[in-house]
């Protein structure tokens, strides 16, 4: 069976990989990546984001809150899986790319749900101070995208894996 490729999945993984690595860098390079740090210039937009989401802000760092750094390590694993999908689909053309991409999308969805549900159950402890516009524009909408796209990727690649298993099962029965 020929490996199916989906431009929208490849585009999502291609566009999000650098963004996720940039986020990883910010989180793991703190305090050097924060205001006053020698690497701040590269992560300057995080000054605004740290005001929207306190998990990324100075206070969380000073309090020793490790959630952002722990999530950054998961971002690395997700990114490696997403790049693995791209390489396995467009360079080596291996069917293993399906499970690798599915795993990366699952990790992204699970981490984003965990992050969002944490804010829900703590009554918006890190984001509840925002205006409705800022909350939606800078936190809710982006998190929805980080759930919707991985969810659709899981559905598409999962369907392809199920189709492959059904085909293999029929071939096995015929032999």
C-alpha positions as CSV (number, residue, x, y, z in Angstrom):
1,X,0.0,0.0,0.0
2,X,1.4,3.4,-1.0
3,X,2.0,5.9,1.8
4,X,-0.6,8.6,1.8
5,X,0.6,12.2,2.4
6,X,-1.4,15.2,3.4
7,X,-0.2,18.6,2.7
8,X,-2.1,20.2,5.6
9,X,-0.6,17.8,8.1
10,X,2.9,18.4,6.7
11,X,2.3,22.1,6.7
12,X,1.1,22.1,10.3
13,X,4.2,20.1,11.5
14,X,6.5,22.3,9.4
15,X,5.1,25.6,10.7
16,X,4.8,24.5,14.3
17,X,8.2,22.9,14.7
18,X,10.2,26.1,14.8
19,X,7.6,27.8,17.0
20,X,7.7,25.0,19.5
21,X,11.5,25.0,19.5
22,X,11.5,28.8,20.0
23,X,9.1,28.2,23.0
24,X,11.4,25.5,24.3
25,X,14.4,27.8,24.1
26,X,12.6,30.6,26.0
27,X,11.5,28.2,28.8
28,X,14.8,26.4,29.2
29,X,17.0,29.5,28.9
30,X,15.2,31.4,31.6
31,X,16.2,33.8,33.2
32,X,18.6,34.6,30.3
33,X,15.7,34.7,27.9
34,X,13.6,37.0,30.1
35,X,13.7,40.8,30.4
36,X,17.1,41.8,31.6
37,X,18.8,38.7,30.3
38,X,21.5,38.7,27.7
39,X,19.3,36.6,25.3
40,X,16.2,38.6,25.9
41,X,16.4,40.2,22.4
42,X,15.6,36.8,20.7
43,X,12.5,36.2,22.9
44,X,11.3,39.8,23.3
45,X,7.6,38.9,22.4
46,X,7.5,36.7,25.5
47,X,7.6,39.9,27.6
48,X,4.0,40.5,26.4
49,X,3.0,36.8,26.7
50,X,4.4,36.7,30.3
51,X,1.8,39.4,31.1
52,X,-1.0,37.4,29.5
53,X,0.0,34.0,30.9
54,X,1.8,34.2,34.3
55,X,3.2,30.7,33.8
56,X,5.6,32.4,31.4
57,X,6.2,35.4,33.5
58,X,8.9,36.5,35.9
59,X,6.9,35.7,39.1
60,X,6.5,32.0,38.1
61,X,10.2,31.8,37.5
62,X,11.0,33.5,40.8
63,X,8.6,31.2,42.6
64,X,10.2,28.1,41.1
65,X,7.1,27.1,39.2
66,X,8.5,24.3,36.9
67,X,5.4,23.8,34.7
68,X,6.7,25.8,31.7
69,X,10.0,24.0,31.7
70,X,8.4,20.6,32.1
71,X,6.0,21.4,29.2
72,X,9.1,22.6,27.2
73,X,10.6,19.1,27.5
74,X,7.4,17.6,26.2
75,X,7.5,20.2,23.4
76,X,10.9,18.7,22.4
77,X,9.5,15.2,22.3
78,X,6.5,16.4,20.2
79,X,8.7,18.3,17.8
80,X,11.0,15.3,17.3
81,X,8.0,13.2,16.5
82,X,6.5,15.8,14.1
83,X,9.9,16.1,12.3
84,X,10.1,12.3,12.3
85,X,6.7,12.3,10.5
86,X,8.0,14.8,7.9
87,X,11.2,12.8,7.3
88,X,9.3,9.5,7.3
89,X,6.7,10.8,4.8
90,X,8.7,13.0,2.5
91,X,12.3,11.6,2.7
92,X,12.3,7.9,3.5
93,X,8.6,7.2,2.8
94,X,8.1,4.7,5.6
95,X,4.7,3.7,7.0
96,X,6.2,4.1,10.5
97,X,5.6,7.8,9.8
98,X,1.9,7.3,10.6
99,X,2.4,6.2,14.1
100,X,5.2,8.7,14.7
101,X,3.0,11.6,13.5
102,X,0.0,10.2,15.4
103,X,2.1,10.1,18.6
104,X,3.3,13.6,18.1
105,X,-0.2,14.9,17.6
106,X,-1.5,13.0,20.6
107,X,1.3,14.4,22.8
108,X,0.4,18.0,21.6
109,X,-3.3,17.5,22.2
110,X,-2.8,15.9,25.7
111,X,-0.3,18.6,26.8
112,X,-2.6,21.4,25.6
113,X,-5.6,19.9,27.3
114,X,-3.6,19.4,30.5
115,X,-2.5,23.1,30.4
116,X,-6.0,24.4,29.6
117,X,-7.7,22.2,32.2
118,X,-5.2,23.3,34.8
119,X,-6.3,26.9,34.2
120,X,-9.9,25.9,34.4
121,X,-9.6,24.0,37.7
122,X,-7.5,26.8,39.3
123,X,-10.1,29.4,38.2
124,X,-7.7,31.0,35.7
125,X,-4.9,31.4,38.2
126,X,-2.4,32.4,35.5
127,X,-4.7,33.9,32.9
128,X,-7.8,35.1,34.7
129,X,-6.5,38.6,35.1
130,X,-6.8,39.4,31.3
131,X,-9.5,41.4,29.6
132,X,-11.9,39.2,27.6
133,X,-10.3,40.3,24.3
134,X,-6.7,39.5,25.5
135,X,-7.8,36.2,27.0
136,X,-9.4,35.2,23.7
137,X,-6.8,36.6,21.3
138,X,-3.7,35.5,23.1
139,X,-4.7,32.4,25.1
140,X,-8.0,30.8,24.2
141,X,-7.8,31.0,20.4
142,X,-4.2,29.7,20.2
143,X,-5.0,26.9,22.6
144,X,-8.0,25.9,20.5
145,X,-5.8,25.7,17.4
146,X,-3.3,23.5,19.4
147,X,-6.2,21.2,20.1
148,X,-8.1,21.2,16.9
149,X,-5.3,20.6,14.5
150,X,-3.7,17.8,16.5
151,X,-7.2,16.2,17.0
152,X,-7.8,16.2,13.2
153,X,-4.3,14.9,12.6
154,X,-5.0,12.0,15.1
155,X,-8.3,11.3,13.3
156,X,-6.7,11.3,9.8
157,X,-3.6,9.3,10.6
158,X,-5.5,7.0,12.9
159,X,-7.9,6.2,10.1
160,X,-5.0,5.5,7.8
161,X,-3.5,3.1,10.4
162,X,-6.9,1.3,10.8
163,X,-7.2,1.0,7.0
164,X,-3.7,-0.5,6.8
165,X,-4.5,-3.0,9.6
166,X,-7.8,-4.0,7.9
167,X,-5.9,-4.5,4.6
168,X,-3.2,-6.5,6.2
169,X,-5.9,-8.6,8.0
170,X,-7.7,-9.3,4.8
171,X,-4.5,-10.3,3.1
172,X,-3.6,-12.6,6.0
173,X,-7.0,-14.3,5.8
174,X,-6.6,-14.7,2.0
175,X,-3.3,-16.5,2.5
